[in-house]
Amino acid sequence: MHLQKLKILMIGPSESGKSTIANFISESVNIEECETRPTQGVRIVEFEVPNLNINGKQIKVDIELWDCSGDHKFESCWPALRLGVKGVILVGSSNTANIASRELELLYNYFVSQPKLSMKQCVVFYNCFDDQDDIDVLSLSPTFSRVSQVATNVKTRSDRLKIDFTNFVLSVVQSVNKIEDY
């Protein structure tokens, strides 16, 4: 069975590793050969998540992942980015821990609360660039107490990252569509 495209935004502070995560989960680029540079505005990566199990039925979900710049000079584009969004991945990191909590709260309010997405349509990925997997470094506000928070590391926990992303997609599909329809 096939489902329409899901538009998922990935947004967070600059230099938090959003594009690296997007490239990895979409399998669009070999991570070892990829040099990092700031995303200008937004980059859309399309791929599919096959074999998603919903009520014992296997479905394939087409993902339209919007890898959004964390630079506030693109804030005027936010209304267009938010249009039709079904899920939001907020990304913070050890590189951005000093500003991440405040920044993620702002992004959560704009991209999740205002368009009235459920908490199941949002996840926080804490991108660890070294061997540190301590998500508590972000010290997020109580706003995030019921939002799934996951420590990610493309180099040391890549299998876990794919599982966490697939679980998030499943959560979004279940929130967006009535499960009985499947």
RONUDO-207070 format. One line per field, with one value per residue (C-alpha): residue in three letters; x, y, z. Coordinates in steps of 0.5 Angstrom, whole numbers, padded with zeros to 4 digits. Layout:
REM RONUDO-207070
aa = (ALA ...) $
x = (X ...) $
y = (Y ...) $
z = (Z ...) $
//
This chain:
REM RONUDO-207070
aa = (MET HIS LEU GLN LYS LEU LYS ILE LEU MET ILE GLY PRO SER GLU SER GLY LYS SER THR ILE ALA ASN PHE ILE SER GLU SER VAL ASN ILE GLU GLU CYS GLU THR ARG PRO THR GLN GLY VAL ARG ILE VAL GLU PHE GLU VAL PRO ASN LEU ASN ILE ASN GLY LYS GLN ILE LYS VAL ASP ILE GLU LEU TRP ASP CYS SER GLY ASP HIS LYS PHE GLU SER CYS TRP PRO ALA LEU ARG LEU GLY VAL LYS GLY VAL ILE LEU VAL GLY SER SER ASN THR ALA ASN ILE ALA SER ARG GLU LEU GLU LEU LEU TYR ASN TYR PHE VAL SER GLN PRO LYS LEU SER MET LYS GLN CYS VAL VAL PHE TYR ASN CYS PHE ASP ASP GLN ASP ASP ILE ASP VAL LEU SER LEU SER PRO THR PHE SER ARG VAL SER GLN VAL ALA THR ASN VAL LYS THR ARG SER ASP ARG LEU LYS ILE ASP PHE THR ASN PHE VAL LEU SER VAL VAL GLN SER VAL ASN LYS ILE GLU ASP TYR) $
x = (0000 0002 0001 0002 0008 0009 0012 0017 0021 0028 0030 0034 0040 0046 0051 0047 0048 0041 0044 0048 0043 0038 0043 0044 0037 0035 0042 0043 0050 0056 0057 0065 0066 0061 0064 0059 0057 0051 0044 0042 0034 0032 0034 0029 0031 0026 0026 0022 0021 0019 0015 0012 0008 0001 -0004 -0001 -0001 0006 0006 0011 0011 0014 0018 0019 0024 0025 0032 0032 0037 0038 0040 0035 0036 0031 0026 0021 0021 0018 0011 0012 0016 0011 0005 0003 0008 0006 0012 0018 0024 0028 0035 0040 0047 0053 0056 0049 0048 0049 0043 0039 0034 0032 0032 0028 0023 0022 0022 0017 0012 0012 0012 0009 0004 0002 0000 -0003 0001 0001 0007 0007 0008 0015 0021 0028 0034 0040 0046 0052 0059 0063 0062 0058 0050 0048 0041 0041 0046 0040 0036 0030 0024 0018 0015 0018 0017 0012 0016 0020 0028 0033 0041 0043 0050 0051 0058 0057 0049 0047 0043 0039 0038 0035 0030 0029 0027 0023 0019 0018 0015 0010 0008 0007 0003 -0001 -0003 -0004 -0009 -0014 -0011 -0017 -0017 -0011) $
y = (0000 0007 0014 0021 0025 0027 0034 0034 0040 0039 0046 0048 0053 0054 0049 0043 0038 0038 0037 0031 0028 0029 0026 0020 0018 0020 0016 0021 0023 0019 0022 0021 0025 0030 0037 0041 0048 0053 0051 0057 0058 0051 0044 0039 0032 0026 0019 0013 0010 0002 -0003 0001 -0003 0000 -0005 -0011 -0008 -0006 0001 0006 0013 0018 0023 0030 0033 0040 0041 0049 0054 0056 0063 0068 0072 0067 0068 0071 0065 0061 0062 0058 0053 0052 0051 0044 0041 0034 0033 0037 0035 0040 0039 0042 0040 0040 0045 0050 0048 0055 0058 0051 0051 0058 0057 0051 0054 0059 0054 0049 0055 0057 0051 0046 0050 0055 0050 0046 0040 0035 0033 0026 0030 0033 0030 0033 0030 0032 0031 0029 0030 0027 0021 0025 0022 0026 0030 0033 0038 0042 0043 0044 0048 0044 0046 0039 0035 0031 0031 0025 0027 0023 0023 0022 0021 0019 0016 0012 0011 0011 0004 0008 0014 0010 0007 0013 0017 0011 0011 0019 0018 0012 0017 0022 0018 0015 0023 0025 0019 0015 0009 0005 0007 0002) $
z = (0000 -0002 0002 -0001 0001 0008 0008 0014 0017 0020 0023 0029 0030 0025 0025 0029 0024 0020 0013 0016 0019 0013 0008 0012 0013 0006 0004 -0001 0000 0003 0010 0010 0003 0005 0007 0011 0009 0011 0008 0004 0006 0005 0001 0000 0000 -0003 -0001 0001 0008 0006 0010 0015 0019 0021 0024 0021 0014 0010 0007 0004 0005 0001 0005 0003 0008 0008 0011 0013 0015 0022 0020 0022 0015 0012 0017 0012 0009 0015 0013 0006 0010 0015 0009 0009 0014 0017 0022 0025 0027 0031 0032 0037 0038 0043 0038 0039 0047 0049 0045 0043 0048 0047 0040 0040 0044 0039 0033 0037 0038 0031 0027 0032 0036 0032 0026 0032 0030 0036 0040 0036 0030 0033 0035 0038 0035 0040 0035 0038 0034 0039 0044 0048 0048 0054 0051 0058 0056 0052 0058 0055 0058 0060 0053 0051 0057 0052 0046 0044 0045 0042 0042 0035 0032 0025 0026 0033 0033 0026 0026 0032 0028 0022 0027 0031 0024 0022 0029 0028 0021 0024 0029 0024 0020 0026 0028 0021 0018 0022 0023 0021 0014 0013) $
//
